[in-house]
Amino acid sequence: MSGEPQHLVLVVDIANVMGSRPDGWWRDRAGAATRLLAELEPLSGAEVTLPELGAARITEIRAVVEGAAKRIEGPEAVSILRADGDGDSEIVEETNRLTASGRIPLVVTADRGLRRRLPESALIVGPGWLNHHLGR
């Protein structure tokens, strides 16, 4: 890909990414989610590489939290979307809003059911991709 990298909005399934590493997150879900949000902050404005797209720039970060993590706060560079119901439905709604406004979402989840519900234009990567970029 030549020229300016594609601009993307990173949409993170926080519960799914937390669950991808057996680091004791289940003992303090809110604390683990807060730490993950802080780790996401440096990705705002960062250039990353995607397997099928090449270079891309993350222009915004949206993190979807649910359950015990709904009360957490995060860094200014990360928009927190607090799911009233299940996090998956919130991710689908946010991804649909983004694509309707002409933006390209990059959704981070390993959830196959969620992946099937996302719009065709959404880009999807697994937690391993994100963990690699976070140095985790």
C-alpha positions in Angstrom: 0.0 0.0 0.0 1.5 3.3 -1.0 0.8 6.8 0.3 -1.1 7.7 3.4 -2.1 4.6 5.6 -5.8 3.8 5.9 -7.4 5.5 8.9 -9.2 3.1 11.3 -11.3 3.3 14.5 -10.1 0.6 16.9 -13.1 -1.1 18.6 -11.9 -3.4 21.4 -14.0 -6.2 23.0 -12.4 -5.7 26.4 -13.8 -8.8 28.1 -12.6 -11.0 25.2 -9.1 -9.5 25.1 -8.8 -9.8 28.9 -9.8 -13.5 28.6 -7.1 -14.2 26.0 -4.4 -14.2 28.7 -4.5 -16.3 31.9 -3.0 -13.5 34.0 -5.4 -13.6 36.9 -7.9 -11.1 35.4 -10.8 -13.1 36.9 -9.8 -12.1 40.5 -10.3 -8.4 39.7 -12.2 -7.8 36.4 -12.4 -4.1 36.9 -8.7 -3.7 37.7 -7.7 -5.8 34.7 -10.0 -3.8 32.4 -8.5 -0.5 33.8 -5.0 -1.8 33.1 -5.9 -2.9 29.6 -7.4 0.6 28.8 -4.2 2.3 30.0 -2.2 -0.1 27.7 -4.4 0.9 24.7 -3.7 4.6 25.0 -0.4 4.7 23.1 -2.1 3.1 20.1 -4.1 6.4 19.6 -2.6 7.9 16.4 -0.2 4.9 16.0 0.6 3.3 12.7 0.1 -0.5 12.7 0.3 -3.3 10.2 -2.7 -5.5 9.4 -2.3 -8.8 7.6 -4.5 -8.1 4.6 -4.3 -4.3 4.5 -0.7 -3.4 5.3 -0.1 -0.1 7.0 -3.0 1.6 8.8 -3.3 4.4 11.3 -5.5 4.2 14.4 -7.3 7.5 14.6 -9.6 6.6 17.6 -10.0 3.9 20.2 -13.4 2.7 21.5 -13.4 0.1 24.2 -16.5 -1.8 25.0 -16.9 -2.8 28.7 -19.7 -4.7 30.4 -20.6 -6.2 33.8 -18.2 -5.4 36.7 -16.0 -3.3 34.3 -18.8 -0.8 33.5 -17.8 1.5 36.3 -14.1 1.9 35.3 -12.5 5.0 34.0 -9.8 5.1 31.4 -7.3 7.4 29.7 -8.6 10.4 27.7 -7.5 8.9 24.4 -9.8 5.9 24.9 -13.6 6.3 24.5 -15.3 3.9 26.9 -18.6 2.4 25.7 -20.5 1.0 28.6 -22.8 -1.8 27.4 -26.3 -1.7 29.0 -26.9 -5.3 27.9 -24.2 -7.6 26.5 -21.0 -6.3 25.1 -21.4 -8.0 21.8 -24.6 -6.1 20.9 -22.9 -2.8 21.8 -19.9 -3.7 19.6 -22.3 -4.5 16.7 -24.2 -1.3 17.2 -21.0 0.8 17.4 -19.5 -0.9 14.3 -22.8 -0.2 12.4 -22.7 3.5 13.4 -19.1 3.8 12.3 -19.6 2.2 8.9 -22.8 4.2 8.3 -20.7 7.4 8.8 -18.1 6.2 6.3 -15.5 5.2 8.8 -13.7 1.9 8.9 -13.8 0.0 12.2 -11.1 -2.5 13.2 -12.7 -4.8 15.7 -10.6 -6.8 18.2 -12.3 -10.0 19.2 -12.0 -13.8 19.0 -15.7 -14.4 19.4 -16.9 -16.2 16.3 -20.5 -15.4 17.0 -19.8 -11.7 17.2 -17.6 -11.8 14.1 -20.6 -13.2 12.1 -22.8 -10.3 13.3 -20.4 -7.5 12.2 -20.9 -5.6 8.9 -19.0 -6.9 5.9 -16.9 -3.7 5.7 -15.6 -4.1 9.3 -12.0 -5.3 9.6 -11.5 -7.9 12.3 -8.4 -9.1 14.2 -8.0 -11.4 17.2 -6.7 -10.6 20.6 -3.3 -12.0 19.7 -2.8 -9.2 17.1 -3.6 -6.6 19.8 -1.5 -8.3 22.5 1.4 -8.3 20.1 1.1 -4.6 19.4 0.8 -3.9 23.2 3.9 -6.0 23.9 1.9 -8.3 26.1 
